[in-house]
């Protein structure tokens, strides 16, 4: 699973977009949540995993400016 995460530095108005890829264990966790807790819980957890990965890549001072969006490969 891949997500685009959009960030903004409020002091400089600089914007960055990070593509976060969930690993196999995270994807299995999401699928288990989907089966046992439903789509909403699974989707929110997947977005949280994506944001955690994305925040580790952006410089300090950046904040996410909108919820992550899943990238659907064609």
N, CA, C and O of each residue as an XYZ file, in Angstrom:
296
protein
N       0.844     -1.175      0.000
C       0.000      0.000      0.000
C       0.887      1.234      0.000
O       1.885      1.305      0.717
N       0.503      2.201     -0.816
C       1.239      3.471     -0.881
C       0.276      4.623     -0.635
O      -0.893      4.586     -1.020
N       0.815      5.651      0.024
C       0.029      6.840      0.329
C       0.838      8.081     -0.007
O       2.048      8.116      0.212
N       0.172      9.101     -0.541
C       0.813     10.405     -0.675
C       0.456     11.210      0.573
O      -0.694     11.250      1.009
N       1.478     11.844      1.128
C       1.313     12.655      2.333
C       1.831     14.057      2.021
O       2.992     14.228      1.648
N       0.975     15.046      2.175
C       1.321     16.427      1.848
C       1.654     17.187      3.128
O       0.936     17.109      4.125
N       2.762     17.925      3.072
C       3.265     18.667      4.226
C       3.460     20.133      3.872
O       3.668     20.497      2.715
N       3.386     20.960      4.907
C       3.586     22.393      4.774
C       4.429     22.868      5.942
O       4.205     22.475      7.087
N       5.408     23.722      5.640
C       6.156     24.396      6.698
C       5.463     25.741      6.907
O       5.546     26.617      6.047
N       4.776     25.916      8.048
C       3.999     27.141      8.241
C       4.849     28.412      8.329
O       4.344     29.510      8.097
N       6.116     28.271      8.659
C       6.977     29.460      8.764
C       7.452     29.941      7.402
O       7.630     31.141      7.192
N       7.659     29.005      6.472
C       8.222     29.369      5.171
C       7.247     29.166      4.001
O       7.541     29.573      2.877
N       6.111     28.552      4.254
C       5.138     28.176      3.225
C       5.685     27.162      2.220
O       5.080     26.945      1.170
N       6.826     26.539      2.533
C       7.363     25.491      1.660
C       6.490     24.252      1.790
O       6.032     23.911      2.881
N       6.265     23.585      0.666
C       5.444     22.375      0.643
C       6.277     21.188      0.182
O       7.193     21.330     -0.627
N       5.944     20.021      0.707
C       6.598     18.781      0.299
C       5.545     17.685      0.222
O       4.576     17.679      0.982
N       5.752     16.763     -0.704
C       4.900     15.581     -0.807
C       5.791     14.361     -0.664
O       6.807     14.230     -1.347
N       5.399     13.479      0.225
C       6.135     12.241      0.474
C       5.229     11.079      0.092
O       4.043     11.078      0.419
N       5.781     10.099     -0.593
C       5.055      8.865     -0.871
C       5.551      7.832      0.136
O       6.722      7.452      0.131
N       4.643      7.387      0.997
C       4.980      6.415      2.036
C       4.460      5.042      1.614
O       3.305      4.901      1.213
N       5.321      4.042      1.707
C       4.960      2.671      1.355
C       4.913      1.834      2.618
O       5.887      1.775      3.368
N       3.787      1.188      2.852
C       3.667      0.325      4.022
C       4.379     -0.996      3.749
O       4.349     -1.515      2.632
N       5.019     -1.530      4.787
C       5.720     -2.803      4.619
C       4.740     -3.969      4.727
O       3.557     -3.769      5.001
N       5.233     -5.176      4.511
C       4.381     -6.365      4.498
C       3.650     -6.569      5.809
O       2.459     -6.881      5.811
N       4.341     -6.398      6.920
C       3.713     -6.593      8.234
C       2.586     -5.581      8.453
O       1.531     -5.928      8.985
N       2.811     -4.341      8.047
C       1.777     -3.314      8.188
C       0.569     -3.633      7.315
O      -0.571     -3.450      7.742
N       0.810     -4.102      6.111
C      -0.297     -4.464      5.208
C      -1.105     -5.633      5.773
O      -2.333     -5.636      5.695
N      -0.418     -6.619      6.337
C      -1.126     -7.749      6.951
C      -1.950     -7.280      8.138
O      -3.068     -7.753      8.343
N      -1.412     -6.358      8.917
C      -2.134     -5.798     10.055
C      -3.401     -5.074      9.588
O      -4.459     -5.205     10.203
N      -3.287     -4.326      8.519
C      -4.430     -3.588      7.982
C      -5.509     -4.559      7.499
O      -6.693     -4.353      7.763
N      -5.104     -5.608      6.800
C      -6.081     -6.579      6.309
C      -6.770     -7.300      7.473
O      -7.967     -7.576      7.404
N      -6.031     -7.602      8.527
C      -6.633     -8.222      9.708
C      -7.633     -7.273     10.358
O      -8.732     -7.679     10.737
N      -7.246     -6.013     10.485
C      -8.175     -5.024     11.036
C      -9.437     -4.916     10.181
O     -10.544     -4.811     10.708
N      -9.264     -4.943      8.880
C     -10.402     -4.828      7.974
C     -11.393     -5.987      8.202
O     -12.608     -5.791      8.193
N     -10.847     -7.190      8.407
C     -11.709     -8.362      8.634
C     -12.386     -8.315     10.000
O     -13.552     -8.687     10.132
N     -11.652     -7.855     11.020
C     -12.162     -7.956     12.388
C     -12.795     -6.679     12.944
O     -13.664     -6.750     13.813
N     -12.377     -5.539     12.461
C     -12.872     -4.270     13.010
C     -13.583     -3.385     12.000
O     -14.221     -2.399     12.371
N     -13.474     -3.738     10.721
C     -14.162     -2.965      9.698
C     -13.245     -2.029      8.926
O     -12.083     -1.824      9.276
N     -13.813     -1.469      7.861
C     -13.037     -0.626      6.948
C     -12.565      0.671      7.585
O     -11.428      1.089      7.369
N     -13.419      1.308      8.362
C     -13.053      2.610      8.929
C     -11.816      2.498      9.819
O     -10.886      3.295      9.694
N     -11.804      1.523     10.707
C     -10.646      1.327     11.597
C      -9.401      0.998     10.785
O      -8.323      1.531     11.053
N      -9.543      0.127      9.799
C      -8.401     -0.254      8.961
C      -7.859      0.938      8.186
O      -6.645      1.127      8.104
N      -8.749      1.741      7.617
C      -8.312      2.898      6.833
C      -7.592      3.930      7.688
O      -6.559      4.462      7.282
N      -8.127      4.215      8.864
C      -7.494      5.203      9.754
C      -6.121      4.698     10.215
O      -5.171      5.475     10.304
N      -6.022      3.417     10.503
C      -4.744      2.853     10.930
C      -3.722      2.896      9.795
O      -2.553      3.203     10.030
N      -4.146      2.594      8.579
C      -3.239      2.658      7.427
C      -2.730      4.084      7.233
O      -1.550      4.288      6.948
N      -3.610      5.067      7.384
C      -3.196      6.471      7.260
C      -2.198      6.837      8.361
O      -1.243      7.573      8.115
N      -2.419      6.327      9.563
C      -1.489      6.604     10.676
C      -0.115      5.994     10.394
O       0.907      6.636     10.636
N      -0.085      4.760      9.885
C       1.192      4.140      9.511
C       1.900      4.992      8.454
O       3.105      5.228      8.542
N       1.146      5.449      7.461
C       1.736      6.255      6.386
C       2.292      7.568      6.922
O       3.392      7.975      6.548
N       1.545      8.228      7.790
C       2.032      9.496      8.349
C       3.281      9.293      9.195
O       4.201     10.109      9.156
N       3.314      8.212      9.956
C       4.503      7.943     10.774
C       5.736      7.806      9.884
O       6.790      8.366     10.186
N       5.603      7.065      8.792
C       6.734      6.916      7.864
C       7.086      8.252      7.208
O       8.264      8.594      7.099
N       6.092      8.996      6.778
C       6.334     10.261      6.085
C       6.992     11.281      7.005
O       7.904     11.992      6.583
N       6.545     11.362      8.256
C       7.149     12.316      9.190
C       8.624     12.011      9.427
O       9.400     12.919      9.722
N       9.020     10.752      9.302
C      10.434     10.414      9.498
C      11.297     10.903      8.336
O      12.522     10.930      8.445
N      10.667     11.292      7.224
C      11.398     11.727      6.031
C      11.404     13.237      5.816
O      12.277     13.746      5.111
N      10.461     13.966      6.398
C      10.421     15.413      6.163
C      11.264     16.136      7.211
O      11.387     15.668      8.343
N      11.841     17.270      6.839
C      12.627     18.046      7.798
C      11.753     18.566      8.940
O      10.533     18.675      8.811
N      12.395     18.878     10.040
C      11.700     19.433     11.199
C      10.990     20.728     10.809
O      11.494     21.501      9.994
N       9.832     20.953     11.390
C       9.075     22.166     11.120
C       7.925     21.962     10.152
O       7.063     22.832     10.025
N       7.898     20.818      9.464
C       6.817     20.529      8.529
C       5.676     19.824      9.259
O       5.901     18.989     10.135
N       4.454     20.176      8.879
C       3.249     19.562      9.424
C       2.402     19.045      8.269
O       2.378     19.647      7.196
N       1.703     17.924      8.487
C       0.868     17.440      7.384
C      -0.296     18.402      7.198
O      -0.885     18.897      8.158
N      -0.607     18.647      5.936
C      -1.599     19.669      5.614
C      -2.941     19.092      5.188
O      -3.912     19.833      5.036
N      -3.006     17.794      4.995
C      -4.255     17.114      4.661
C      -4.069     15.639      4.945
O      -2.937     15.171      5.068
N      -5.162     14.896      5.052
C      -5.026     13.450      5.314
C      -4.292     12.742      4.176
O      -4.387     13.158      3.021
N      -3.566     11.680      4.498
C      -2.919     10.901      3.438
C      -3.946     10.333      2.481
O      -5.083     10.048      2.858
N      -3.528     10.175      1.241
C      -4.408      9.584      0.221
C      -3.727      8.341     -0.342
O      -2.548      8.368     -0.696
N      -4.485      7.260     -0.417
C      -3.928      6.034     -0.949
C      -3.689      6.167     -2.437
O      -4.520      6.715     -3.161
N      -2.556      5.667     -2.892
C      -2.206      5.651     -4.307
C      -2.648      4.303     -4.866
O      -2.172      3.260     -4.417
N      -3.538      4.317     -5.824
C      -4.017      3.097     -6.444
C      -3.247      2.874     -7.733
O      -3.323      3.679     -8.661
N      -2.513      1.787     -7.785
C      -1.727      1.488     -8.972
C      -2.618      0.883    -10.039
O      -3.493      0.068     -9.745
N      -2.389      1.291    -11.286
C      -3.225      0.746    -12.365
C      -2.492     -0.287    -13.159
O      -3.046     -0.848    -14.105
